[in-house]
């Protein structure tokens, strides 16, 4: 009986953890391998447990615990690093701090 209760508790806890994990994709502007490192670092610093940005598609795949962070916080942190996201535009000051090779063509993005 003890083992059954322990197993039930473990199953419930793991199901609860999985329910809080979110997988999302975010469009993020950038150009190169340096951009990739900075974008992924900004995402993980904002709470993403996984972040992988593709420089060809400009898509960032992220995983995060919804109880600890959200996509808005992650996008805001990426924008603070100088990169425009689908919903948050980086400040001109942050953008100008990027290396010259990282200064992508800026498109109109909602400014937060």
N, C-alpha and C positions, 0 to 999 in steps of 0.2 A: 504494500500500500504506500509506503514511504517513497519508493521508487516511482510509482505512478504519479504521485503528487509532485515530485521533483521534475519529472518529465513534462507534466502538464504546465508547471510554472515556467520551465525553460521554453517550451513552445509558445506560450502566451507572451513572454518577454521578447522573444525573437520576432514574433509577428507584429508586436507593437513597435519595435525598432524599425522594421522594414516599412511599416506604414508611414513613418515620419521621413523616410529618405525620399528625396525628390531628384528626378533626372530631368534636366532641361537643356535646351540649346539656346544660345544667345549670339546674335550677329555682332561682331566686334571688328572695327577697322584696324588695320595694321599692315605691315609689309614683309617682315623678315623674321629670321630666327631670334633676333634680339627682342622683337615685339612679342613673339611667342612666349619667351621666358618671362617677360614683364607682365603680360596679360595673365598667364597661368599663375604667377606668383601673387598678383593682386587678387585674383579669384580665391586662391587658397587662404590668403591673409584675411579675407572677409568671411571665411567659414566654409568654403567648398572643400569637401573631402577628396574630390577628384576634379581636375580641370585639364582639358586638352583642346588647344586652339589649332585649327587648320589654316595655314596662310593662303591656300588656294581658294577655299570656300568662304573664309572669314567667319567660320562658325566655331564657337566655343561650346564644347560639351562639358557640362558640370553635373556633379552630384553633391547634395548637401542635406544636412539634417534640418528639416523645417522647424524644429523646436529651437534651433540655435541661430539660424540666419534665414535669409530669403533672397530671391533673385534681384530685388531692388538694391539691397545692401551690397551684393556682389557687383552689380553694374555700377553703382556709385563708387566703389573702390577702384574698379577698372578705369572709370572716367577720371578719378583723382590721379591715376598714374599717367594720364594723357591720352587715353584711347576712347574714342566715341563708341558707344554701344547702340543697340537698336532703340533704346529708350532714354539714355542719358548721354548728353553731349559733354565732353571734357571742356574744362575752362580753357580759354586761349592761353593763359599762363602755363597750365600743365602741358598743353600740346606743344608749346614752344620749347619746353624743357627736354622734349624727346630728341634723340640723336637725329641728325639730318636725314639719314637713310630711313628712319622710322616715321618721318613726317609724311603721312599718307594724304591723298586728296580728300578733303573734308566735304561731306555732303550734309544736307539739312537734316538735323536730328533734333527731337524735342529737347529743350534745355531744362534741366531740373534746378 
